[in-house]
Amino acid sequence: MIPAAFEYERAGSVDEAVALLGRDEDAKLLAGGHSLIPTMRLRFSRPSLLVDIGRLDDLRYVRENRDRIAIGALTRHAELIRDPMLREHCALIGEAAALIGDPQVRHRGTIGGSVAHGDPASDLGTILLTLDAELVARGPRGERTIPAAAFFSGPFENALEHQEVLTEIRVPKAAGTYLKYVRRAHDWATVGVAAARVDGRVQVGLTSMGPTPLRARSVEDALADGASPADAAAHAADDTMPPTDATASSEYRAHLAQVLVRRALERL
Amino acid sequence: MTRIALTVNGSRCEADVEPRQLLVYFLRDQLGLKGTNVGCDTTSCGACTVLVDGESVKSCTVFAVQADGCEVTTVEGLAQGDELHPVQQAFHEQHALQCGYCTPGFVMATISLLKENPNPSEVEIRDGLEGNLCRCTGYHNIVKAVQAAARAGA
């Protein structure tokens, strides 16, 4: 399976990448390539121009920024796992990154690429939504910050405009956990659950329970009203649209979400 | 065509490649290094695992142009003359293979694993090799080989 032919340009800076994207409306960014290249090989995706930003090492970092942690978009999953700052202040990111794919995938895949690809079964999107992260994008008109709640708009769709490059992700310092159920090694989540304590409030997010990462608002509200983890978790599938596919039925996913939310809340 | 220059098994090479050329086919078809196998072709099985700048990657999911300027190591680059690399030696001694198709990928993944974690537990070995599949179900001896290689300080 060989991808369709495309033009290739390697960007030397974010601004150059923005300009190159402007050259072709079918252009796509290439970071680690571990979501994009498989879809190109299956010809689900046939960009006419790939703008390679994989060498922009100034977008590979984890930094403390007052009460938040700033993560460069090209930080690889393997780096998220071993980063001491994240381990201390936002451990669930590394915990989730360790569950993505396998070691080879984690050596190449990046947090920005994963989030921008927008697979509803990907883990990091759920984490960012749960944490109320902010996503920083640079485009032809400068930089803007997008709240995670406004970022994910559909399966493989997000708020980035064609010429915008995701450059940084900002998360609060928060205790949290991520549970992922898979039936085979290095598979996508059948269901994933993130739970975190953000500014004293427990926030819960779901993977593979709808066309985008979702927040389990009914669970959060029940907890805020004093419900036990088990009682709150009974609301885990409220307002979700879990798909039926070869891995699991919609009903099974709804059940699994309740079990995993209860476990995550008990661990928190 | 795009001009790339990289180091493969210690030798510098330059080549013109189509941007869509995958690293595994560049290694096999343009450089003739056929030790790296294509298995599933979908980033699952790990048969095509090579090292790029010392880290294991699945070469069916990397474009050759992305390896421009990098150091690539394939299974052909491991032995010193007639002397096998300690990980190859351990796979040989522990009989960690049956048909052998997955073996080059397992060896490269093991080298990367032991670089990151020189003394892995059995669970860490099994998790660390989850990106590689053996359809002869030879995992038991593969784990023993990795343990032996770790003891040998590979």
Interface residues (C-beta under 8 A of the other chain):
Chain A: M1 I2 P3 A4 A5 F6 E7 Y8 R10 L30 G33 H34 I37 P38 M40 R41 L50 D52 G54 A78 G101 D102 P103 Q104 V105 H107 R108 A185 H186
Chain B: T2 E18 P19 R20 L22 Y25 D41 T42 T43 S44 G46 T49 E55 S56 V57 K58 T61 V62 F63 V65 Q66 D68 A109 S112 L113 G128 E130 G131 N132
